[in-house]
């Protein structure tokens, strides 16, 4: 895995716990990934900045997903599929 200290610059922190790397924005772990899974969590805040932090984490850690929005609905593109982001969390297999 690539090593970085920050994703974004405002209220965003990176930490590791066991095999997990966690990207926290404000009080929400917006991205948590292990060698086998990726968990995205909006914490109920589907904002542009939350989406940006998720995409930055994917780009910087080579996670292979992207989060987009069409007419207010969030989607995650991963492994050639476009998945609606229903609810606050979405779990992907790496």
Buried (B, 14 or more C-beta within 10 A) or exposed (E): EEEEEEBBEEEBBBEEEEEBBBBBBBEBBBBBBEEEEBBBBBBEBBEEBBBBBBBBBBBBBEBEBBBEEEEEEBBBBBEEEEBEBEEEEBEBEE
